[in-house]
Amino acid sequence: MLYKFRLPAFRAFYLLGFVLFASTHPVYSQQPTPYTSFKPGGEWLDTDGKHIDCHGGNIIYVDSLKTYYWYGEHRGVPRGASCYSSKDLYNWKNEGAVLEKGTIETFERPKVVYDATKDQYVMWFHFDGNRYTLAELGVAVSKSPTGPFVVQHHERPNGHESRDIGMYVDPETKKAYIGYAADHTNRTIRMVELSGDYLSTTTNDVDIEAHCEGPGILKKKGTYYLLTSGCSGWTPNPATYYTATNILGPYTKQGNPFVGDAGNNSFNSQPCYIFKIPGYRDAYLYMGDRWNGGGRPDSQYVFLPITITEDGKMELHWYKEWDLSMFTPEREKR
Ligand code: DGJ
């Protein structure tokens, strides 16, 4: 028997109201309460409420999209590079795996830059075998910031071993450089200039006699600051910074920039990148990994402000919680 179901008008009205309320009210969604600060070393969830799995990477800001993109090692499944996007640096949406490592045995420390000449995103990474003896750089490209990135080639830059990498694009010249832990299991850091399209290394490649992993670079008032960790596997150690007036050196060793670091282990972290936050004066964001002894997918991040003091010293201080109000917006007078 055919049966007609009729909902009285007032019930339909209440049902519609409930559906609208449920779909817009946060209590019915999986998202955690939006963050308004950084909590270094703390639990950091993406907008789906899942642990952010994005280690050893970097952040870029894409002005045309008014969006930050955070790239890093996706240490869970699938192994490779992950990408998260954000409008405020606190709340990150998972954009998924932008490069699956496939047959690459070791894929570490991806760094992405935008190349305006070919309108594409270029990712460099540590390409290796399972015992870190291949020691190469790999490069991949994508037309979109959210991938997919396609591997182009891998190489030993000018014949040198290459493991941990850092990248720096000079905002004035747009030239890009890779600082890489090189030779004799990372006994030194070399700095190599890239071609204009960022797709290959040039022979401008020098030993800058800095020790020895996790290089991060910033520039202030014509001085380059290179921050590096020591070499102790996944265990944190005291960092060292160096300064130079030319990115290719010579560099002068300055010391440990972590102030009041009781554990003498870079606040239990290893550097992976220094991000200059656009729109704020001298806003340098230290990005560090808290590997927790073994590069697990659920290891944490230590993000802290980097200060360059009036007399040109690099300093990092511990904050249990902090936010961007610590920096002066560029348009405001001091
Ligand atoms: C230290 C490096 O910084 C990490 O990226 C990773 O390669 C570990 N060593 C492996 O022990």
Residues whose N, C-alpha, C, O or C-beta is under 5 A from the ligand:
A	BS01	DGJ	E108 D164 E213 G214 G233 W234
